[in-house]
């Protein structure tokens, strides 16, 4: 029987089909192999991550595969599976901050290290890499869209103010000058992104609860008095917020005992009781937690709590016998799981235990472990005193002037905000 015109014999057609199928198989194999090389699942093993991450060397190396490594990290990030506290700082010269202390006008003189004379810049190019997942890069446009029509408030001390300044600087360059504004005061500062109908605020409350240092700062810790059961004077400012980010720690660490007052300040120090600082801290956080649980609508408002911002006051902690605090430190501490004397574990446990019992969900931004390593990130002597940049003579006296509490900006707080962005 002759085949009809225009049709191939069945045997020839079968051969062609098999050939195409085999070629397709080879193609898929090649694509799969290429994909496995260039892209890693966020839950790849520590060894897999190490094959493409940049290992720290004296010269620090290159970063050729970064774009592939971070291609889909935001979509794949799962905070319930990502152990943020376990990881390492990786040097990456190709990663540039989203701003500088020259380009962002909203930074305090205290934190503008480059402008204040810091000669090195390696501290700007270290990146926190969790062992078992990928921390997404900060996307300012995505974040601004997330904040459209919303009010974000950072509440706490000067370290929280640093996180707020970092956040503002990370987004403000994407907003036209005519569409943004800033109003600053002693207790409350408000940045507005008019185009997005969004506000990004900072509210000064170093203890979260009320104290006699809330407006006019009392320098002598022995004269500070805390109303550990009262928060409403502050909280009435936050009540309409859509996103709240709290912190409180460093102001509690100036003394082992805290003057605590139940009720009003009307009678001066009458009724003041000295409590162990850890006890007063616990009561104050319970006051905060009660306010959150009784007032915040979790369907409207997200609540975050930022943990301890590590300090580096004792160089022996990281085995630098000749060191003076964080002065002249230019590299992170590379010891795995390093924990120094500047972070109180009991305070961390207090936060965890109270948050665990709250009705309103609170996302804990655990910045402590990753900050512990960054001895190189503090302002040190590249800061100010009484509103003026330290003189060259003052810089030569780091025992007196090195600030190993606050952080250079750009710097470590940008990573805190990258974590905030990932969780938000």
C-alpha positions in Angstrom: 0.0 0.0 0.0 1.5 3.4 -1.0 1.6 6.2 1.5 -0.7 9.1 0.7 1.0 12.2 -0.7 2.4 14.6 1.9 2.6 12.1 4.7 5.7 10.3 6.0 5.8 6.6 6.5 5.1 5.6 10.1 8.6 4.2 10.7 10.3 7.4 9.6 7.9 9.5 11.7 8.7 7.4 14.8 12.4 7.9 14.3 11.9 11.7 14.0 9.8 11.8 17.2 12.3 9.7 19.1 15.1 12.0 18.0 13.2 15.1 19.2 12.4 13.5 22.5 16.1 12.5 23.0 17.2 16.1 22.2 14.6 17.5 24.6 15.9 15.2 27.3 19.5 16.3 26.8 18.3 19.9 26.8 16.4 19.5 30.1 19.4 17.7 31.6 21.6 20.7 30.7 19.1 23.2 32.0 18.7 21.3 35.2 22.5 21.0 35.7 22.9 24.7 35.0 20.1 25.6 37.4 21.6 23.5 40.2 24.9 25.3 39.8 23.6 28.8 39.6 20.6 28.7 42.0 20.5 27.3 45.5 17.3 26.7 47.5 17.1 28.9 50.5 17.3 25.8 52.6 20.5 24.4 51.0 23.0 23.0 53.3 25.7 25.0 55.0 28.3 23.3 52.7 26.3 24.3 49.6 26.1 27.9 50.6 29.8 27.9 51.3 30.6 26.9 47.7 29.2 30.2 46.3 29.7 32.6 49.3 32.8 34.7 49.5 35.2 33.3 52.0 37.1 35.8 54.1 40.7 36.1 53.1 43.3 38.8 53.5 42.4 40.3 50.2 38.7 39.4 50.7 38.2 38.2 47.1 35.6 38.8 44.5 31.8 38.4 44.2 31.0 37.2 40.7 27.9 35.1 41.5 26.0 37.5 43.7 23.2 38.3 41.3 22.4 34.6 40.7 22.7 33.8 44.4 20.1 36.5 45.4 17.8 36.2 42.4 14.6 35.2 44.2 15.5 35.5 47.9 12.5 37.7 48.9 10.0 35.2 47.4 11.7 32.3 49.1 12.4 33.7 52.5 10.5 32.0 55.3 11.1 33.5 58.7 9.8 30.4 60.5 12.5 28.3 58.9 15.4 30.8 58.7 17.6 30.8 61.8 18.9 34.3 61.6 21.2 34.1 64.6 23.3 31.4 63.0 25.6 32.7 60.2 28.7 34.6 59.4 29.7 38.0 58.1 31.0 37.8 54.5 33.1 40.5 52.8 31.6 41.7 49.6 33.2 44.7 48.0 30.5 44.8 45.2 27.8 45.5 47.7 27.4 49.3 48.2 25.2 50.9 50.8 22.0 52.5 49.6 23.2 55.9 50.9 26.3 57.6 52.3 26.7 60.1 55.1 27.2 62.7 52.3 24.1 61.9 50.3 21.6 61.5 53.2 20.9 64.7 55.0 19.0 63.1 57.9 21.9 61.6 59.8 23.0 62.9 63.2 26.6 64.1 63.5 27.1 61.4 66.1 27.0 58.6 63.4 28.5 60.1 60.3 31.9 58.3 60.6 33.3 59.0 57.1 32.4 62.6 57.3 34.0 62.7 60.8 37.3 61.4 59.5 37.2 57.6 59.6 39.9 56.6 57.1 38.9 53.0 56.3 35.7 51.8 54.6 35.8 48.0 54.8 33.1 48.1 57.5 30.6 49.2 54.8 31.0 46.0 52.8 30.4 43.1 55.2 27.2 41.2 54.7 25.4 38.9 57.2 24.8 35.4 55.7 22.6 33.0 57.7 23.8 29.4 57.4 20.6 27.8 56.2 18.8 30.5 54.2 19.2 33.7 52.2 18.4 37.1 53.8 16.7 39.2 51.2 18.3 42.4 49.9 16.5 45.6 50.9 14.3 46.9 48.1 13.4 50.5 48.8 10.6 50.7 46.2 8.9 47.5 47.5 9.2 48.8 51.1 7.7 52.2 50.2 4.7 50.5 48.5 4.4 48.3 51.6 4.1 51.6 53.7 1.7 53.3 51.4 -1.0 54.9 53.5 0.6 53.7 56.7 2.3 55.0 59.8 5.5 53.3 61.0 7.0 54.3 64.4 10.3 53.3 65.9 10.1 53.6 69.7 13.1 53.5 72.0 16.5 55.0 72.7 19.4 56.5 70.7 20.2 53.0 69.2 16.6 52.8 68.0 17.0 56.3 66.6 20.0 55.0 64.7 17.9 52.3 63.1 15.2 54.8 62.3 17.8 57.1 60.6 19.2 54.2 58.7 15.7 53.2 57.5 14.8 56.8 56.4 18.1 57.1 54.5 17.6 53.7 52.8 14.3 54.9 51.2 14.4 58.7 51.0 16.6 58.9 47.8 13.7 57.2 45.9 11.3 60.0 46.7 11.4 63.4 44.9 12.5 66.3 47.1 9.0 67.9 46.7 7.4 64.7 48.0 9.2 64.3 51.3 9.6 66.3 54.5 11.2 65.9 57.9 10.2 67.5 61.3 12.5 66.7 64.3 12.0 67.4 68.0 13.5 66.2 71.2 11.0 63.5 71.7 9.4 62.9 68.3 10.6 63.1 64.7 8.5 62.5 61.7 9.6 61.8 58.1 6.8 61.9 55.5 6.8 60.4 52.1 3.9 62.4 50.7 3.6 60.6 47.4 2.9 57.4 49.4 0.9 59.1 52.1 3.3 57.4 54.6 5.1 58.5 57.7 8.2 57.0 59.3 8.6 58.3 62.8 10.9 58.0 65.8 9.6 58.4 69.4 12.1 58.9 72.2 11.3 56.6 75.1 14.6 55.0 76.3 12.8 52.8 78.9 9.6 52.5 76.9 7.7 53.1 80.2 7.7 56.6 81.7 10.8 58.1 83.5 12.2 61.4 84.6 14.7 61.1 81.7 12.1 61.2 78.9 12.4 64.9 78.1 15.3 66.4 80.1 17.9 63.7 80.3 19.1 62.9 83.8 22.8 62.0 83.3 23.4 60.6 86.7 21.9 57.0 86.8 21.4 57.3 90.5 19.0 60.2 90.1 16.9 58.5 87.4 13.4 57.4 88.5 11.2 55.1 86.5 7.4 54.7 86.6 7.6 51.0 85.9 3.8 50.6 85.9 2.9 53.5 83.6 3.1 53.8 79.8 0.1 55.7 78.6 1.7 59.1 78.4 3.9 57.7 75.6 1.5 55.2 74.2 -1.2 57.7 73.3 1.2 58.9 70.6 1.6 55.3 69.1 -2.0 54.2 69.3 -2.9 54.8 65.7 0.3 53.3 64.2 0.2 50.6 61.6 3.7 49.3 62.4 5.5 49.6 65.7 9.1 48.7 66.3 10.2 48.9 70.0 13.6 48.5 71.8 14.9 49.1 75.3 18.1 47.9 76.8 21.2 50.1 77.1 19.7 52.6 79.5 18.9 49.8 81.9 22.5 48.7 82.1 24.0 51.7 83.9 23.3 50.3 87.4 22.5 47.1 89.1 19.7 48.8 91.0 16.9 51.0 89.6 14.8 53.5 91.4 11.3 52.5 90.7 8.1 54.4 91.4 4.5 53.0 91.4 2.0 55.6 90.4 2.6 59.4 90.1 5.7 61.6 90.1 3.7 64.2 92.1 5.2 63.4 95.4 8.8 63.5 94.2 10.8 60.5 95.5 8.2 59.5 98.1 7.2 56.0 97.4 10.3 55.2 95.4 11.6 51.7 95.8 15.0 50.4 94.6 14.7 47.2 92.7 17.3 45.0 91.1 17.5 46.3 87.5 16.6 42.9 86.1 13.4 42.9 88.2 12.5 46.4 87.2 13.1 45.6 83.5 10.8 42.6 83.7 8.0 44.7 85.3 8.4 47.4 82.8 8.2 45.0 79.9 5.1 43.4 81.4 3.5 46.9 81.6 4.4 47.3 77.9 3.0 43.9 77.0 -0.2 44.6 78.9 -0.7 47.8 76.9 -0.1 46.0 73.6 -2.4 43.1 74.4 -5.2 45.4 75.7 -4.9 48.1 73.0 -3.4 47.0 69.7 -5.6 45.5 67.1 -3.5 42.8 65.4 -5.6 42.9 62.3 -4.4 46.5 61.8 -1.1 46.8 63.5 2.2 44.8 63.3 4.4 44.9 66.4 8.1 44.3 66.4 10.7 44.2 69.2 14.4 44.7 68.5 16.7 42.9 70.8 20.0 44.0 72.3 22.3 46.1 70.3 25.7 44.8 71.3 28.4 46.9 72.9 32.1 46.3 72.7 33.7 48.0 75.7 36.3 45.3 76.7 38.8 44.2 74.1 39.8 41.2 76.1 36.4 39.7 75.3 37.6 39.1 71.7 41.2 38.3 72.8 42.8 41.6 71.8 45.1 42.2 74.8 46.5 45.4 73.4 43.2 46.8 72.3 41.3 49.8 73.7 37.6 49.0 73.5 36.6 49.0 69.8 39.2 51.6 68.9 41.1 50.8 65.6 39.1 47.6 65.0 38.7 47.2 61.3 37.4 43.6 61.0 34.5 41.7 62.5 35.1 39.1 65.2 35.2 35.8 63.1 34.8 33.4 66.1 31.7 31.3 65.4 28.9 32.2 67.8 30.9 34.9 69.6 29.2 36.4 72.6 30.8 39.2 74.6 30.1 40.9 77.9 28.0 43.7 76.3 24.9 41.6 75.9 23.0 40.4 78.9 21.5 36.9 78.3 19.1 37.2 81.2 17.6 40.4 79.6 17.2 38.4 76.4 15.4 35.6 78.2 13.1 38.1 79.8 12.1 39.5 76.5 11.5 36.0 75.1 9.4 34.8 78.0 7.2 37.9 78.0 6.7 37.9 74.2 5.8 34.2 74.2 2.9 34.8 76.6 1.4 37.8 74.8 -1.9 37.5 73.0 -1.0 40.0 70.2 1.7 38.5 68.0 5.1 40.3 68.3 7.9 39.7 65.8 11.2 39.7 67.6 14.0 41.1 65.4 16.9 39.2 66.9 19.8 41.5 66.0 22.1 40.6 68.9 24.1 37.7 67.7 24.9 39.2 64.3 25.8 42.5 65.9 28.1 40.8 68.5 30.6 40.1 65.7 30.8 43.7 64.5 33.4 45.2 66.8 34.5 47.2 63.7 31.2 48.9 63.1 31.0 51.4 66.1 31.6 55.1 65.8 34.6 54.8 68.1 36.4 58.2 67.9 34.8 59.3 64.7 31.9 60.9 66.4 31.0 64.1 68.3 31.1 65.5 71.7 28.8 68.3 72.8 27.7 68.9 69.2 31.2 69.1 67.7 33.3 66.5 65.9 36.1 65.2 68.1 39.4 67.1 67.7 42.5 65.2 66.6 43.8 65.5 70.2 40.6 63.9 71.5 40.8 61.1 69.0 44.2 60.2 70.4 42.5 59.5 73.8 40.3 56.5 73.0 40.1 55.4 76.6 38.0 58.5 77.2 36.4 59.2 73.9 35.8 56.0 72.0 32.1 55.3 71.7 31.6 51.6 71.4 27.9 51.7 71.8 26.6 53.6 68.8 27.1 52.5 65.2 28.4 54.2 62.1 25.9 55.0 59.4 25.8 53.6 56.8 26.7 50.4 58.7 25.3 47.6 60.9 21.8 49.1 61.5 21.3 48.8 57.7 21.4 45.0 58.3 18.9 45.3 61.1 16.5 47.0 58.6 17.2 44.4 56.0 16.0 41.8 58.6 13.0 44.1 59.3 12.2 44.2 55.6 12.4 40.4 55.3 10.0 39.9 58.2 7.7 42.6 57.1 
